[in-house]
């Protein structure tokens, strides 16, 4: 009976499969965001796609939380598992918040720095997707995981610089003549910056797992 019960319990491998699924939604959401900022797809279509990816990410997050509660054995600490999946989910949530702000303010064109920050988000998302499978063998992959997380941190720093440059340019062009344009642009920049912040949080969670388990 105990063996039959064990078969019903989530296996360790399932956690890694779920992490990978969630990482796919992060990449997909970031790619949809890039297409929107580049004008390759209509804003409404892009926002709908980001919303769909956010919903999928929520489903995967719930699956992870349920698996943590049901599992006797987990690949690493339960708090680390929930911390990682929550940070990943926050990244997709912030992409969705960006899309909602753009929809709310009916933004149809974007500054060059906005497009570049969106591209950095896609780059960081791919680094997350590359890092997650390596958690299956932390000891073996510790150096590579450290390298990947450092790259994400570097991208976040670059995004901060672009955020400052873009805000300054936006202020100089619109603060006195069209203040509403500046206000809306500032909102979009803030959301974009937070996307990179949340992706950096994912890197921090991964690095914490490496430190504790390598």
C-alpha positions in Angstrom: 0.0 0.0 0.0 2.8 2.4 0.8 4.3 1.8 -2.7 0.9 2.6 -4.3 0.7 5.7 -2.2 4.2 6.8 -3.3 3.1 6.5 -7.0 0.5 9.1 -6.3 2.9 11.5 -4.9 4.7 14.1 -7.2 8.2 13.1 -8.1 11.2 15.4 -7.9 11.5 15.5 -11.6 8.1 17.1 -11.9 9.3 20.2 -10.2 12.0 20.7 -12.9 9.4 20.1 -15.6 7.2 22.7 -14.1 10.0 25.2 -13.8 10.8 24.7 -17.4 7.2 25.2 -18.4 7.1 28.4 -16.5 10.3 29.6 -18.0 8.7 29.0 -21.4 5.9 31.4 -20.5 8.4 34.0 -19.4 10.2 33.8 -22.8 6.9 33.8 -24.7 5.6 36.9 -22.7 8.8 38.8 -23.3 8.8 38.0 -27.0 5.2 39.2 -27.3 6.3 42.4 -25.5 9.2 42.9 -27.9 6.9 42.5 -30.9 4.6 45.0 -29.5 7.3 47.6 -28.8 8.8 47.1 -32.2 5.4 47.5 -33.9 5.5 44.1 -35.4 2.1 43.1 -34.1 -0.8 45.3 -33.1 -0.9 46.5 -29.5 -4.2 44.8 -28.7 -3.1 41.5 -30.2 0.2 41.6 -28.2 -1.5 42.5 -25.0 -3.9 39.6 -25.4 -1.0 37.3 -26.0 0.8 38.5 -22.9 -2.4 38.1 -20.9 -2.7 34.5 -22.1 0.9 33.7 -21.1 0.3 35.3 -17.7 -2.7 33.0 -17.2 -0.7 30.0 -18.2 2.1 31.0 -15.8 -0.4 31.3 -12.9 -1.6 27.7 -13.7 2.0 26.4 -13.5 2.6 28.3 -10.3 -0.4 26.7 -8.7 0.8 23.3 -9.8 4.2 23.9 -8.2 2.6 25.0 -4.9 0.3 21.9 -4.8 3.3 19.7 -5.6 5.3 21.2 -2.7 2.4 20.5 -0.3 2.0 16.9 -1.5 5.7 15.9 -1.8 7.6 14.1 0.9 10.9 14.6 -1.0 11.7 17.8 -2.9 14.9 18.6 -5.0 15.8 21.4 -2.6 14.2 23.3 0.3 10.5 24.0 0.0 11.0 27.7 0.7 13.5 27.8 -2.1 11.1 26.2 -4.5 8.2 28.5 -3.6 10.6 31.5 -3.7 11.8 30.6 -7.2 8.4 30.0 -8.7 7.0 33.1 -7.1 9.7 35.3 -8.5 9.3 33.7 -11.9 5.5 34.4 -11.7 6.1 38.0 -10.7 8.2 38.5 -13.8 5.3 37.5 -16.1 2.8 39.4 -13.9 4.9 42.6 -14.5 4.8 42.0 -18.2 1.1 41.8 -18.0 1.0 45.0 -15.9 3.1 46.7 -18.6 0.6 45.6 -21.2 -2.4 46.8 -19.2 -0.8 50.2 -18.7 -0.2 50.5 -22.4 -3.9 49.5 -23.0 -5.2 51.9 -20.4 -3.3 54.9 -21.8 -3.9 53.9 -25.4 -0.2 54.1 -26.2 0.5 53.3 -29.9 4.1 54.3 -30.4 7.2 53.7 -28.2 10.5 55.4 -27.6 13.8 53.8 -28.7 14.9 53.2 -25.2 11.6 51.4 -24.4 12.1 49.1 -27.3 15.7 48.4 -26.2 14.6 47.6 -22.6 12.0 45.2 -23.9 14.7 43.5 -25.9 16.8 43.2 -22.7 13.9 41.6 -21.0 13.7 39.0 -23.7 17.4 38.4 -23.4 17.1 38.0 -19.6 14.1 35.7 -20.0 16.1 33.4 -22.3 18.9 33.3 -19.7 16.3 32.2 -17.1 15.1 29.5 -19.5 18.7 28.3 -19.9 19.4 28.3 -16.2 16.4 26.4 -14.9 17.2 23.0 -16.4 20.7 23.2 -14.9 19.2 23.1 -11.4 18.7 19.4 -11.9 22.4 19.0 -11.1 23.4 22.0 -9.1 26.8 20.7 -8.0 27.9 20.0 -11.6 26.4 23.2 -13.0 27.1 25.7 -10.2 29.7 27.7 -12.2 27.5 27.9 -15.3 24.5 29.0 -13.2 26.6 31.7 -11.5 27.6 33.0 -15.0 24.0 33.0 -16.2 22.7 34.8 -13.2 25.5 37.4 -13.4 24.5 38.1 -17.0 20.9 38.7 -15.9 22.1 41.2 -13.3 24.2 42.9 -15.9 21.1 43.2 -18.2 19.1 44.7 -15.4 21.8 47.3 -14.8 21.8 48.2 -18.5 18.0 48.6 -18.3 18.4 51.0 -15.4 20.7 53.2 -17.5 18.2 53.1 -20.5 15.4 54.0 -18.1 17.2 57.1 -16.9 18.2 58.1 -20.4 14.7 57.6 -21.7 13.1 59.5 -18.9 15.4 62.4 -19.4 14.8 62.6 -23.1 11.0 62.3 -22.5 11.1 65.1 -20.0 13.1 67.4 -22.1 10.8 66.9 -25.1 7.4 67.0 -23.3 7.5 68.2 -19.7 6.4 71.8 -20.5 4.5 71.4 -23.7 2.8 68.1 -23.4 3.0 66.9 -19.8 0.5 64.1 -20.3 2.8 62.5 -22.8 5.6 62.6 -20.2 3.3 61.2 -17.5 2.2 58.2 -19.7 5.8 57.6 -20.9 7.1 57.6 -17.4 4.5 54.9 -16.4 5.5 52.7 -19.3 9.2 53.1 -18.4 8.5 52.3 -14.8 6.7 49.0 -15.7 9.4 48.0 -18.1 12.1 48.6 -15.5 10.1 46.5 -13.0 10.1 43.6 -15.5 13.9 43.6 -15.4 13.8 44.0 -11.6 11.6 40.9 -11.3 13.9 38.9 -13.7 16.8 39.9 -11.5 14.9 38.6 -8.5 14.7 35.2 -10.4 18.5 35.3 -10.8 18.9 36.0 -7.1 16.6 33.1 -6.2 18.6 30.8 -8.4 21.9 32.0 -7.0 20.6 31.5 -3.5 19.8 27.9 -4.3 23.2 27.4 -5.8 24.9 28.8 -2.7 22.8 26.5 -0.4 23.0 23.3 -2.4 26.2 23.3 -4.5 
